[in-house]
Amino acid sequence: QSAWREAGLRPFYICSMIADLVFIGVYSIGAWQAGRSMRLGTSPAFKGLGAIVMLAALVFCLTDYLETTLQFIQMSQEQGVDWMAQTAAFAQPIKIATFLISAFGVLIALVLTRFSLRNA
């Protein structure tokens, strides 16, 4: 944090974190809606994939907001807090895993939809 402050990067990392907070909400809502749309399908597998995407989007949203908020607080105060850093570090792998699950789940659904439309 001191290296970033000395380099004059405080405005940059504050803007970056605010942009990340916006991204988390936008991505989570989009992934949730995609999963919800999949749940409306007729195939049990597609419905199941939709449920997985919805759950992953929810967990991603919670863990990424937790991680980013704790990091933002520490950066704003220009000092680390052990319990905040540990909690953010705990949330990070969960966030990454659920992001990948939701993103690839949506991509798989798009590919399956594309092939089913082509074959219809």
C-alpha positions as CSV (number, residue, x, y, z in Angstrom):
1,Q,0.0,0.0,0.0
2,S,2.8,2.4,0.8
3,A,4.5,1.7,-2.6
4,W,1.2,2.5,-4.4
5,R,0.7,5.6,-2.3
6,E,4.3,6.8,-3.0
7,A,3.8,6.2,-6.7
8,G,0.7,8.4,-6.7
9,L,-1.6,5.5,-7.6
10,R,-4.2,6.1,-4.9
11,P,-6.8,7.6,-7.3
12,F,-6.2,4.8,-9.8
13,Y,-6.7,1.9,-7.3
14,I,-9.8,3.7,-5.8
15,C,-11.3,4.1,-9.3
16,S,-10.4,0.5,-10.2
17,M,-12.1,-0.9,-7.0
18,I,-15.2,1.2,-7.7
19,A,-15.3,-0.2,-11.2
20,D,-14.9,-3.7,-9.8
21,L,-17.8,-3.2,-7.5
22,V,-20.0,-2.2,-10.5
23,F,-18.7,-5.2,-12.5
24,I,-19.6,-7.6,-9.7
25,G,-23.2,-6.5,-9.7
26,V,-23.6,-6.4,-13.5
27,Y,-21.9,-9.8,-14.0
28,S,-23.8,-11.5,-11.2
29,I,-27.2,-10.2,-12.4
30,G,-26.4,-11.3,-16.0
31,A,-25.3,-14.7,-14.9
32,W,-28.3,-15.1,-12.6
33,Q,-30.7,-14.2,-15.4
34,A,-28.9,-16.6,-17.8
35,G,-29.3,-19.4,-15.3
36,R,-32.9,-18.4,-14.7
37,S,-33.6,-18.6,-18.5
38,M,-32.0,-22.0,-18.6
39,R,-34.3,-23.2,-15.8
40,L,-37.3,-22.4,-18.2
41,G,-36.0,-25.0,-20.7
42,T,-37.6,-28.4,-21.2
43,S,-34.5,-30.5,-20.8
44,P,-33.8,-31.7,-17.2
45,A,-30.0,-31.3,-17.9
46,F,-30.5,-27.8,-19.1
47,K,-32.6,-27.0,-16.0
48,G,-29.9,-28.5,-13.8
49,L,-27.2,-26.5,-15.5
50,G,-29.4,-23.4,-15.0
51,A,-29.6,-24.1,-11.3
52,I,-25.9,-24.5,-11.1
53,V,-25.3,-21.3,-12.9
54,M,-27.7,-19.4,-10.6
55,L,-26.1,-20.8,-7.5
56,A,-22.6,-20.0,-8.7
57,A,-23.6,-16.5,-9.7
58,L,-25.0,-15.9,-6.2
59,V,-21.9,-17.3,-4.4
60,F,-19.7,-15.3,-6.8
61,C,-21.6,-12.1,-6.0
62,L,-21.3,-12.6,-2.2
63,T,-17.7,-13.7,-2.1
64,D,-16.4,-11.1,-4.6
65,Y,-18.3,-8.3,-2.9
66,L,-16.9,-9.5,0.4
67,E,-13.3,-9.7,-0.9
68,T,-13.4,-6.4,-2.8
69,T,-15.1,-4.4,0.0
70,L,-12.6,-5.6,2.6
71,Q,-9.7,-4.7,0.2
72,F,-11.3,-1.3,-0.6
73,I,-11.6,-0.5,3.1
74,Q,-7.9,-1.4,3.7
75,M,-6.7,0.6,0.7
76,S,-8.8,3.6,1.7
77,Q,-7.4,3.5,5.2
78,E,-3.9,2.9,3.8
79,Q,-3.3,0.2,6.3
80,G,-3.9,-3.6,6.4
81,V,-6.0,-5.3,8.9
82,D,-5.2,-8.9,9.5
83,W,-8.7,-10.3,9.8
84,M,-9.8,-8.4,6.7
85,A,-6.9,-9.6,4.7
86,Q,-7.4,-13.2,5.9
87,T,-11.1,-13.1,5.1
88,A,-10.5,-11.6,1.7
89,A,-7.9,-14.3,1.0
90,F,-10.3,-17.0,2.1
91,A,-13.1,-15.7,-0.2
92,Q,-10.8,-15.3,-3.3
93,P,-10.6,-19.0,-4.4
94,I,-14.3,-19.5,-3.9
95,K,-14.9,-16.3,-5.9
96,I,-12.7,-17.6,-8.7
97,A,-14.2,-21.1,-8.8
98,T,-17.8,-19.8,-8.9
99,F,-16.9,-17.2,-11.5
100,L,-15.5,-20.0,-13.7
101,I,-18.5,-22.3,-13.1
102,S,-21.0,-19.6,-13.9
103,A,-19.1,-18.3,-17.0
104,F,-18.5,-21.7,-18.5
105,G,-22.0,-22.8,-17.6
106,V,-23.4,-19.9,-19.6
107,L,-21.0,-20.7,-22.5
108,I,-22.0,-24.3,-22.5
109,A,-25.7,-23.4,-22.6
110,L,-25.0,-21.0,-25.5
111,V,-23.2,-23.7,-27.5
112,L,-25.9,-26.3,-26.7
113,T,-28.6,-23.9,-27.7
114,R,-26.8,-23.1,-31.0
115,F,-26.5,-26.7,-31.9
116,S,-30.1,-27.5,-31.0
117,L,-31.3,-24.6,-33.1
118,R,-29.2,-25.7,-36.0
119,N,-30.5,-29.3,-35.9
120,A,-34.1,-28.2,-35.5
